[in-house]
């Protein structure tokens, strides 16, 4: 089958004059379209699918565009992956072959992928405590069993992802898509679930104020979730590009702000939230009392954390949902205001409106009920052989207007 493989010698690609750093990186990324062996049934309860529409996740684009930063060489998560990789885990697919013990699926059925390679897919029994409680993204077994290390589809050398003509999956990793739901809606199940986990595990107070930092896929999903599930909460959004800002307004954000200059951003948030500005001798001002109850940071950079802790109220919450390279940041407001700085990792079984079920099931239910519609976020689609054009659109979002880009193999 054809597959986009990461961890191979880069192709010979010309770099346009005055190209930005991400465009330059795309020319030397260790990625190429190759013919590789078709996937096999890893266990008897696995299936083979044919990807139809695969969203490009921010983590995939950072990896292929070499955008994790020079200071990230000691990333601890390198222990939980294996190479070479065929990435792509935001997948709508069609079942084409079932193992003899696969249950709950039929050939020809359309499904969305829950990518976590936890105890069940690895054939490990009894399940670890995390899996037993539905926290599959915290599984203890990501390097165990006879499947090569990998936390999810696309980062294990044995479990190729959606940037390919075929993709393997365990029967528990696939959720049937209702016939009435188009692929363009189903493809957002994964990023929606990531943001749902961050918000429902760290919800805003009633009639409170929330800041969504970043208006890419996770940020815009967060806005849609807050408007659908917490309608009495006022939502502000920091957007870098105009296409993102337009969608944030469309999804119901009360206030949309530019990401720079940061001093003006802080001033506007304080004016919106009713806090009080304090100006230090040097550096950014701080709100005290603060103006925001909770910040959902989908960017994860030092400069975004610095703004977040400055605008939060005392004992507010800064939720780190974005992934980026580490770096120094001025964090004295973190301890001074006794702020809770917490990480949020993917998704599992979540509680919504008093009902506990898998996050992807919540998504399919909310879409079917007409409470969530993320389709306007899908701005660009490309064929598999156009993968460079797809990542170029992401590398130059200001010019392309790209928000969510997907590989279309229908």
N, C-alpha and C positions, 0 to 999 in steps of 0.2 A: 504494500500500500504506500501511497505518498503521505509523508508526514513532515512537519516542520520540527527539526531536531536542534536542540540546544546542547552545546558541548562538542562541537565539531569545528574543523578549520573554517574561518570566515571566507566568504566569496570575495572576488575582486570587483569592488564597486567604486565608482567615481564619486567624489564628494563635491557637491556644488560649491561655488565660490561664496564666501561669507556665510557658510553654513554654521548654525549654532552648534553647541557641544553635543546635544542629543542626536542631531542629524549626523554629525561626525561619528558618534558612537555606533549609529545604525550601520554605517559602512564597514565597521570592523567587528561587529558583534559575532561571537562564535555560534552562528545560527545559519542553517541552510535547509532548503526543501530537498528531501532525500526519499529514495525508495527503501523501505525497511520491511522486515517480515510482518505479516499480518499478526495481530494479537491472538493469544490462545486463552482458553478457559483456565484461569489460574487454580481454581478449585471447582468442584462439581456444582456448586451453587452460584457460580458466576455466569455472566451473559456477555455477548458481544453486541455492540450497538453501532449504528452509523450516525455520526454527528450531522445535524442539520444546520444549526446556528450556534456559534460559540462566541460569547462575549470575551473581549480582551480585558482581563482584570488589571488593576493598577500594579499588583505585584509582578505579573507577567511582563508588563511594559517596562517597569523599572529594571527587571532582569535583562530583557533583550536590549534595552537602550542603555544598559550599563550605568544606571542612575541611582545606585545605592550609596555612592560616595566613597572616597578613598579611605575614610576612617572606619569602614565597616568590615575590614578584613577578618576581624576576630568574631564575627557574628556567630553566636552560640547555636543558631538554628541550622548551621551547616552540618551538624551531627545528624540531622533528620531528613537528609535527601541523598539521592544517588544519581549518577550520570551514566550515559547521556539521557536527556529528558525530552519528551514531547509534551509541551505544556498545554494549557487550556482546560479550565475546570468550571466555567460558566456555560454549561452545555445543555442544549435541547437536542435529543437524539431519537432514533428509531431502533427498536429492538430487532436484531436480525438472527440471533442464534441464542438458545438457552441451554445451559448445562442441565444434566439429568436431575439435579436436585434443586434447581432454581424454582422459586415459588412466587406467585402473585403477579406474574408478567406473562405477556403473550407476544409472539412474533408479530411485527408490524405495529406494535403499540408505540405511541409517542410518549417520551419520558423526559424529566429533567434530572440532573445529576446532583446528588449530595456527595461531595468528593472525598470525605474523610476516610482515610485508610486505617480505621480503628480495629478493635478486637474482632468484631463480627466478620468484616471482609478478610481479615488475616487468618481466620479460622482458629482463633485463640479462645479457649474456654477453660474455666469460667471467665467471664468478662471482668475487666479491671473495675475498680470502684467508680472511676469517672464514667466509663461507658454504661455501667449499671444504673447510674443516676441520669443518663441522657446527655452528659457533657462530652460528646464524642470528640470535640476539638481538643480536649484535655486528656485524651487516651494515654495510657502508660506504655502502649505496645507499638509505637510508630516505627521501631527498628527491629521488631521481633517477628518470629514466624518465618515462613519460607518465601515471603515477598520482600524485595529489597527495601531498604529504608526509604521512608517518605511519609509526610504527614497527610498528604492528599494526592489525588489523581494529578499527574503532570509533574510531580517532583520526585517520583519513584521511577527508576529505570524500568521496572517491570510493569508499571501501570500507565500506559500512554494516555494522553489527554485528547482534547477535542480539536487540536490543530492537526488532524489526521483524518483519513478516510474511514477508519474503524477505531472503536474505543472499547476496552473491556471495563466491566463494572460488576460488583457484587449485587445480588438481587436486592439487598437492603439499601443500596445506594441510589436506587432509581424510584422516582415518584411519577405515576401516570399523570399526564396532562389532560385536563378536560377537553373534549372535542371542540367546545365553543371558544377555547382560548388560543389565540394566534401565537405562533412561535415568538413574535416580536414582544409579546408580554411575558411568556414563559421564561425567556432568556434572562430575566432579571431576578429569578428566584434566589440565586446565590448572593448577589450584593444586597438585595433587600434583607435577606436573613442575617447578614453580617450587621447591618444597622439596627435591625430589630433586636438582636441580642444586646447590643450596646445600650439601647434605650430602655428596654424592659428590665434589664438587670440594674440600671442606674437611672430610674425615671425622674423626670422633672417634678417639682411639687405642683400641686393644683394651683392654677392661676399664676404660675411662676413665669420666669423668663429663661429661655434656652438659646444658646449660641451654637450654631453649626459652623465649624471652621472648615472651609473647603466645600466646593460645589461640584465636585466630580460625581461619580456614580454613588459612592457611599454617602456623601453629603446630601445629594438630592434625594436619595432613598430615605435618609433621616428626616428631611423636611416633610416628605409625603407621609411618613409614619407618625410624626408628631401631629400633623394636621388631622390625620384619620383617627388616632387613638387618644390624643391629648388636645382636644380642640380649644380648651380654655387657656392653653399655654401660648404665650407670645414667642415667636421664633425670629431670630435674626440670623443672617447668613453672610459669611465672608466668601466672596467669589473672585477668582483671579481673572476670568475671561468673560466677555459680554454674553456669549452663548450660554454659559453657566448661569450668569446673573438673570437672564431672561427666563430660564426654566425655574430658577428658585422663586421668582415672583409668581410664575404660573402655578407652581405647586403650593403657594399660599404663604410664603415668608412675609412677615410683617415689615421687615427691614432688610435690605440687601446692601452690603458695603464692599468697597474696594479693599484689596489686601494691603495696599500701600498708599500713602505713608502710614506706618503703624501708629505714630503719635495721633494722627487725625482719626484713625480707626478707633483707638481707645476713647478719644474725646466724644466721638459720635455714639459709641456704645453707652458711655456714661450718661450722655444727654438723653438717650432713649430709655435707659433703665432706671434713671433716677438716683444714681450714685453720686459720690463727691470726689472730685479729682484732687490728688496730692502730687505736687511736682518735686522730684528729688533734685539734688545738685547737678547730677548728670543722668542721662538716659531717659527711658520712657516714664511717663506719669503712671500713677497707680490710683485705682478707685478704692476709696475707703471711707464710708461703707461702699461695698461693691454693688454692681448693677445687674449681675447675671447669676442665676442659681446653678446652672450646669452648663458646661462646655463639652460638646461632642467634637473632638479634634480628629478629623479624617485626613489630616496632612501629616502630622507627627514630626514636625521640624522644630528645632530649638526656638526659632523666631515666632512660631505659632504658640508654643507653650508660654513664652514670655508675655504675649498679649493675653492669653487665657487666664493666667494667674493674676494679672493686674486688674481684670474686669470682674472676676468672680467675687461673690460675697464671701464673708467669713464662713468657714465650714461648708463652702460650696464644693462641687465635684468637677474635676477635669478628667474626662474619659479619653484615653489614648486609643483610638481605633485606626489611625493611619500608621503606615510603615515607612520609615526613612532612616538614613544613616544617623548615628549618634552625634552629639556635638555639645559644646558648652552652652549653658544658658543661665541667665540671672534669675535665680529661683528663690530669692529671699521671701517674696510674697507667699510662697508655698507653705513655709512654716509659720510665718507671721499671722496669716489668716486661718491657719489650721485647715488647709485645703486637702481634700482627698484626691490623690492622683492615682488613677486606676487604669489598668489595661483591660482591653476587651478583645477577645480572640474568637473570631468566627461565630459559630452558632451550634445549637443542638436542639434539645427539647426546651421549648420556651412557654411561658404562660402569658396569654393574651385574653383579656376579658374573662378572667377566671378559668380559662380552659388551657390545659397543658397538652401540647402536641408538638411535633417537629416543626421547626421554623418554616421549612418549605411548605408544609401542609397549611400553616397559617397564611402564607403568601398566596397559595392557590385559592384558599377560601376567601380572602379579602378581595382578590381580583375578581373572582366569580360573583361576589356580592356587589361589585361596582364601587368598592370603597378605595381601591388603589388602582391607578393607571399610570404606569411608568413608561409607556411606549414612546412618548415624545423625547425621552433621553437617547434613544437609538438614532444617532445622527448619521452614521456612516456604516456601510457594509462592503466587504471585499471578498473576492474568491480566495481560496487557499494559495494559489500561485501569485496573488497580488499582496502577499504578506508584507513586503517592504513598504508598499503604498499605505497599508493599514497602520503600520507603526510610524510611518512618516507623518500621517495625519495626527497621531498622538504627540509626536515629538514637536510639532509646530501647531499646537492647538489654537494659538492666537490667530493664526492665518486661516486654518482649516475650519474652525468652529466646531471641532469634534468634541463630543461629550462621551457617549458610549460608542465604541467601535466594535464590530463583530465580524467574524469569518463566516461567510454564508456558503454552505455546500449543498443547498437544496436543488 
